[in-house]
Amino acid sequence: MTRQNLATPGESISARVSIVIPCFNAASTIGATIDSALSQGNVLRDVVVIDDGSTDDSLAIARSFEPRVRVLTGSNRGVSAARNRGIASTAGEWILFLDADDLLVPRTLARRLKTAEGTGADVIVCDWQEFFDHGDGTVDRTVGSVDLEALSGSIGTGFVADIWVTTAALLYRRSLVEKIGGFREDLPVIQDARFLSDATYHGASFVHSPHLGARYRISLQGLSRRDPARFWRDVLLSGRQIQTRWQVSGALTSERISDLAAMYNAAAHGLFRAGDPAFREAVAVLRVSGLPVSRRNRLAELLSDIAGHRHAARIAEHWTRTQRIVNGMCRRSEVLQPPPQHRPRPVDRTS
């Protein structure tokens, strides 16, 4: 475990951090987000807000912080394009991508940079806390921490399986960001996960800075929640891109083949449940690639052949809900069941 060094409140750290904040219609949160970026003590930093064609007051609020922050604006092109524009317009040795509704905890940059000193790490990962707005205040959830061993283990495959870290908890060395080539603009929903995956593919070294440094706002308006089919189409496309990269480089190992099978099967199942016809494409990719199709996807395919895809998806959803109800009733029945009575053993009176 890397030793943790903490900067004192008056200590200045020479490394510069560029904080890139993409923003689209975030008038209710962007002010607090910028405040959190500016409240980082004596760390050398530049903060750039890229307004991605907002139609609310986001741009005006961001410009109220000038000249302490730089504000760029343009037509709506998506979060990846906004981040890439921020990368190109900054020069810090380190880059932090801060979404317009998330927050940095005071002094987290100093803590992360101190952790980075002497390690040569490419990515510094701190802990984060999820929260959501509720009535007149916010509700905090448990603190999340990265499984560094699992993350390091995924470097060999270039695919981060079942690992998620909010971007605000990640501090990237610029040289790594440039090696990756920025964020994928053709993956509008899963660009964060793909960027982390690409970091592992390029052999990035990670180190944990054990402190709470970021707060991640849970929003029901997130694209992955509003459009699950689009999310799974992104997963499918990303898998095909990764597979091609491995094939071209001659690095398609058995472990990576297993990763691809899991990725494609997850995408197929998600697309089927979302009623999206790309379900067939995902199953076809599995077969063409010689990868096993999971049992549930084979059943979904058969049901689709019989009833049609959308009707089959509704049948599956109804079945799942019925199972949940039955399982819930069984659990309640077990709770209400009286404890077994211990009857005395009968006495053998024949002897």
Residue pairs with C-beta under 8 A, 6 or more apart in sequence:
1 208
2 115
2 119
2 121
2 207
2 208
2 209
4 111
4 114
4 115
4 209
4 210
4 211
5 114
5 115
5 117
6 107
6 110
6 111
6 114
6 211
7 13
7 41
7 43
7 107
7 110
7 111
7 113
7 114
9 41
9 107
10 42
11 42
11 110
12 42
12 43
12 44
13 42
13 43
13 44
13 110
13 113
13 114
14 44
15 44
15 92
15 93
15 94
15 113
15 116
16 44
16 45
16 46
16 91
16 92
16 93
16 94
17 43
17 44
17 45
17 46
17 92
17 93
17 94
17 95
17 96
17 109
17 113
17 171
18 45
18 46
18 48
18 86
18 90
18 91
18 92
18 94
18 95
18 96
18 174
19 37
19 45
19 46
19 47
19 48
19 95
19 96
19 98
19 104
20 48
20 50
20 83
20 86
20 87
20 90
20 95
20 96
20 97
20 98
21 30
21 33
21 34
21 37
21 47
21 48
21 49
21 50
21 86
21 98
21 99
21 100
22 50
22 52
22 79
22 82
22 83
22 86
22 97
22 99
22 100
23 30
23 49
23 50
23 51
23 52
23 54
23 58
23 62
23 82
23 100
24 51
24 52
24 53
24 54
24 58
24 76
24 79
24 82
24 100
25 54
25 55
25 56
25 58
26 33
26 54
26 56
26 58
26 100
26 101
27 54
27 56
27 57
27 58
27 61
29 100
29 101
29 217
30 49
30 58
30 61
30 62
30 100
30 101
31 61
31 64
31 65
32 103
33 98
33 99
33 100
33 101
33 102
33 103
34 47
34 49
34 62
34 65
34 69
36 98
36 103
36 104
36 105
36 106
37 45
37 47
37 69
37 98
37 104
38 47
38 65
38 68
38 69
39 104
39 106
40 104
40 106
40 107
40 108
40 109
40 110
41 106
41 107
41 109
41 110
42 110
43 109
43 110
43 113
44 92
45 92
45 109
46 70
46 90
46 91
46 92
47 68
47 69
47 70
48 69
48 70
48 71
48 72
48 86
48 89
48 90
49 62
49 65
49 69
49 70
49 71
49 72
49 100
50 72
50 73
50 74
50 82
50 83
50 85
50 86
51 58
51 59
51 62
51 71
51 72
51 73
51 74
52 74
52 76
52 77
52 78
52 79
52 81
52 82
53 73
53 74
53 75
53 76
53 77
58 100
59 71
59 73
62 69
62 71
63 71
65 71
70 89
72 85
72 86
72 89
74 85
77 185
78 185
78 188
79 99
79 183
79 188
79 191
80 182
80 183
80 184
80 185
80 187
80 188
80 191
81 185
83 97
83 182
83 183
84 182
84 183
84 185
86 97
87 95
87 177
87 178
87 182
92 174
93 173
93 174
94 113
94 116
94 124
94 171
94 172
94 173
94 174
95 171
95 172
95 173
95 174
95 177
96 104
96 109
96 167
96 168
96 170
96 171
96 172
97 167
97 168
97 170
97 172
98 104
98 167
98 168
99 166
99 167
99 168
101 217
101 219
102 166
102 167
102 168
102 214
102 215
102 216
102 217
103 168
103 214
103 215
103 217
104 168
104 213
104 214
104 215
105 211
105 212
105 213
105 214
105 215
108 126
108 211
108 212
108 213
108 214
109 171
111 126
111 209
111 211
111 213
112 124
112 126
112 171
112 209
112 213
113 124
113 171
114 209
115 121
115 124
115 207
115 208
115 209
116 124
116 171
116 207
116 209
119 205
119 207
120 205
121 173
121 205
121 206
121 207
122 172
122 173
122 175
122 176
122 199
122 204
122 205
122 206
123 170
123 171
123 172
123 173
123 176
123 199
123 204
123 205
123 206
123 207
124 170
124 171
124 206
124 207
124 209
125 146
125 148
125 151
125 165
125 169
125 170
125 171
125 206
125 207
125 208
125 209
126 169
126 171
126 208
126 209
126 210
126 211
126 212
126 213
126 214
127 143
127 144
127 145
127 146
127 169
127 210
127 211
127 212
127 213
127 214
128 143
128 144
128 165
128 166
128 168
128 169
128 212
128 213
128 214
128 215
128 216
129 140
129 141
129 142
129 143
129 144
129 212
129 214
129 215
129 216
130 140
130 141
130 142
130 144
130 215
130 216
130 217
130 218
131 138
131 139
131 140
131 141
131 215
131 216
131 217
131 218
132 138
132 139
132 141
132 217
132 218
132 219
133 139
133 217
141 218
143 212
144 165
144 166
145 208
145 210
146 163
146 165
146 169
146 206
146 208
147 163
148 206
148 207
148 208
150 162
150 163
151 160
151 163
151 200
151 206
152 206
154 160
154 161
154 163
154 200
155 200
155 203
155 204
156 255
157 200
157 253
157 255
157 256
157 259
158 197
158 198
158 200
158 201
158 242
158 245
158 246
158 256
159 197
159 200
159 242
159 256
159 259
159 263
160 193
160 196
160 197
160 200
161 259
161 262
163 196
164 193
165 196
166 214
166 216
167 192
168 213
168 214
168 215
168 216
169 213
169 214
169 216
170 196
172 199
176 199
176 202
176 204
179 202
180 195
180 198
180 199
180 202
181 198
183 191
183 194
183 195
184 191
184 194
184 195
184 238
185 191
186 237
187 194
187 234
187 237
187 238
188 223
188 230
188 234
189 223
189 224
189 227
189 230
189 231
189 234
190 224
190 231
190 234
190 235
190 238
194 238
197 238
197 242
201 242
201 245
219 225
223 230
223 231
224 230
224 231
228 270
228 273
228 274
229 270
229 271
229 274
229 275
229 276
229 278
231 270
232 266
232 267
232 270
232 271
232 274
232 276
232 278
232 282
233 267
233 271
233 276
233 278
235 263
235 266
235 267
235 270
236 264
236 267
236 268
236 271
236 278
236 281
236 282
236 285
238 263
239 260
239 263
239 264
239 267
239 285
240 285
242 260
242 263
243 252
243 260
243 289
246 252
246 256
257 291
260 289
260 291
261 286
261 291
261 292
264 282
264 285
264 286
264 289
264 291
265 282
265 286
265 292
265 293
265 294
265 297
267 282
268 279
268 282
268 283
268 286
268 293
268 294
268 297
268 300
269 294
269 296
269 297
269 300
271 278
271 279
271 282
272 279
272 297
272 300
272 304
272 309
272 312
272 313
272 316
273 313
273 316
273 317
274 313
275 309
275 310
275 313
275 314
277 309
279 300
279 304
279 309
280 301
280 304
280 309
283 293
283 297
283 301
286 292
286 293
286 297
287 293
293 301
300 312
300 316
303 312
303 315
303 316
304 312
306 312
307 315
